[in-house]
Amino acid sequence: MRVNQLEILGGQDRDGRPEPLASLRLRPGLTVAVVGPTGSGKSQLLSDIEQLARGDTPSGRRVLLDGAQIDAPPTGLVATLSQRTNFVMDASVAKFIELHAACLDKSGGDWAERVLSLANTLCGEAFGGDSPLQGLSGGQTRALMIADLALISDAPVVLIDEVENAGIDKHRALAALAGHGKIVLTATHDPVLMLMNDLRVVMAGGAMQQAIAIDDDERLARQRLAELDATLLRARDLLRQGARLEKDSL
């Protein structure tokens, strides 16, 4: 499926006032951070996009595909990755990948190897094709799903809820998805992840307040924040391994 433009037409905030951001147009390859305090309306915005809202949700928004209102979301339009992603299928990782590829008429090839290779760059503890799905950790599960979305899924729109809480390399995860021409929206509280996106939509009171494109100053700030973030991750890994932190260990 190919989508050239996804447009969100503003509705109203929780007090019934028109949203300050009246329209938001998104194109393939664009990454968008949806930001705001807890309860600001981030999840509702993602839900509106997933449903292709037609003015029939609490926000009153409408979502257009290539300029047209669609009565029902086409199958395979949107892929979502929530904070709670669990497998109920009793199969190995490789079998799951092969079945998904076959469902999308992508049988053959080295899909399992490619997906596993990418997934293992995203999580801290590697896993193999013979690993049981239900035995994966939360981080491994998220890593597998992101790699699968990036490489196999045809969904042109990807919605992610707080990828920073998944125990994976959030930078590589976002780059993997955006690098395959998808529209990616991520609800996040992480400042580094916010600045990794091309655009951030600021939410408050249930409404889209503004859309801010990253600029050169913010790119420099992102680099500094990423360095601090890397230091925190190193400290986390050392502590998880039972090490003690010393003044020069970071």
N, C-alpha and C positions, 0 to 999 in steps of 0.2 A: 504494500500500500504506500502511495506517495501523497504527502501533504505539503503543499507549497506555502501555506500560511494558516496559522491558527490565530483567531482574533477573539479577544474577550471584551465584551461590551459591558460597561459598568452598570451596576444595579443601585442598591442603597445600603447605607450602614445600618447598625442595629437600632438607630433612632429614626430610621426612615428617610434620612437625608441622602441626596444623590452622592455616589462615590466621587471623590475628588479626581481620581484617575478614570476618565470616561471610556477610554479604549486602550487596549494593549495588543499589539500585533507581534507575533512570534514566528520566526522562520527556521527551517532545518539547520542544525548545527549550532543554534543559539542555546546557551546555558543561562538559566535564570535562578537566582536565589530568592526564595520567598521568606521574608524576614519580619520580625515583630515579636513583641512579648507573648508569653503564653496566654491564649484566649483572644488573640488579636484577629483571628480569622484565617490563619494560614491553611488549616486543614479543610475549611469550607471552600477556599479557592481551588485547592487540588481536587476536591470532590466535584465542584462545578465543571472543571475541565474533563474529568473522567466521565461524567454523565453527559457531556455536551449540553449543559444547562440551557433551557429555553425560556427563561424567566419564571421557571416553576420550582425554584429552590429558595431557601430563606433569604439569600442575597439578592434575588431578582436579576442576576446576571444572565447574559446570553453568550453562548460560545459558537463561533462560526468557523466552518472549515472552508478554506479557499473562498471566502466571502459569502457562503451560503449557510442557512440554518438547516441542520440535519435532524430529522425526526427521531432517529435512534442511532446511538453510536455504532459504527461498523465494527464487526468482529475483528479484533487484532489492532484496533487503532491505538489504544493506550495500554501501556504496561505499568504496573504499580509495584513499588517495593516499600512495604510498611516496616515499622519497627518490630513487628512480630511476624516473622516469616518462618513457617515450619513446614516440613514435608510430612505427608501422611502416606506416601507411596513406599512400599516395601521393596526397594530395589537398590542396586549399586549406583554410584554417581555416573559411571560410564553408560549404564543402561538408560538412566534418565535422560542424559544428553542425546543419546542415539534416538530414543523415542520422540523427543521434542523435535529434533532435526527431521525425522521421518514425517511427523505431523505437518511440517511446513514444506514438504516435498524437497527436503535437502538431504536425502539419504546418501550414503557413501561419503567418501572424503574422510578427513581426519578431525571431525568435529570434536570428539571427546578429547583428543590430545590438545587441540587449540584452546578449547574452553578451560581445560585444567591448567594449561600453561599460564593463561591470563589470570585465572582465579588464584593461583598460588603466588602471584606477585602482589595480591591485594590483602592476603591474610597472614597472620604471624606464624601459623603452624600449617605446613603443607599437608595435603591429602591426595589420595590417588583415585584412579578410576574404579578400583575394587572396594573403595570405602562405602559403607552403607549410608544411604541418605539420612536415615534417622539417627545415625551416630555422629553426625557433624555438629560442631559447636555453632553458636550463633554467628560468630564471625566468619566461619567457613561457609555456612549457609548463605550469608549475605554475599560473600565473595563469589560463590558459585552462581547465584542468581544474577549478579551484575555482569559477570563474564558471559553468561548465557544470553542476557538481554543485549549485550553489545555485539555479540558475534552471530547468534542464531535468530533471535526474534526479529520479525519484520515490523514491529510496532514503531511508528514514527514519533510517538510521544511517550516520554518516560517520566513518571512522577515518583519522587523519592521523599520519604519522610525521615528526616534526621539521620542521614547516613553517618554522621560523626559518632553516633552511639552504637555502631555496629561492630567495633573492634577490627576495622579494616583500614587500609591506606586510602583515605578519602580523596587525596589528590589524584592518585592513579585511577581510582574508581570513576571520578568525574571525567577525567581525560579520556578514559576508555569509551564511555558512553557518548560524549560529545564528538569524539573522533569518527563516529560512524554515521554522521549526518542526522542525528535525532534531535528533536526539541526536548530539552531536559529541564525540568523544574524540580528544585530541591528545597523543601522546607527545612530551615536550619537556624540554630542559635550560635553557630561557630563562626567567629570573625574571619578566620583564614578561608574557610569554605565560602563565605559570603563574597570575599574579594577574588576568589578563583573564578567566579562566574562573570559572564559578559554584562549581565544586568541584574539588578536586585529590585524586587517589588516590595515596598514597605507597607505593611499592614497595621491597622489600628482601628479599634471599634467595629471590627467586622468588615472594614472597607479597604480597598486599594487606595493608598494615599498618594504615592508617587512611584515612578520608575526611574532608577538612577543607573546610568551606564558607568562602568569603571573608567577612570582616567589615569594619566601617567603618575600623578602623585599617589594614587591609591595602589598602583602596581608596585611602587617603591615601598609603600607601607606594607603591602602583602608580603614582600620578600623578607622584611624584618620580622613580621609576625610569624611567618613560616619557620624562620630560624628559631624563634622562641618555642614554637610548637614542637619542632624537632627535638629541642632540648628536653621538653616535658616528656616526649615519647621515649627518649633514651632513659630518662629517670624511671619512667614506668616499667620499662623492660628490665632494668637492673633490679628494681625492687621486687618484681615478680619472680626473678630468678634467685631471690634470696640474698642478693648482694647488699652491702651497706654503701651509702652514698658518702663520698669524701669531697672536700672542697674542689679538687681538681678532676673528679671523675666524670664531669659533664663537659 
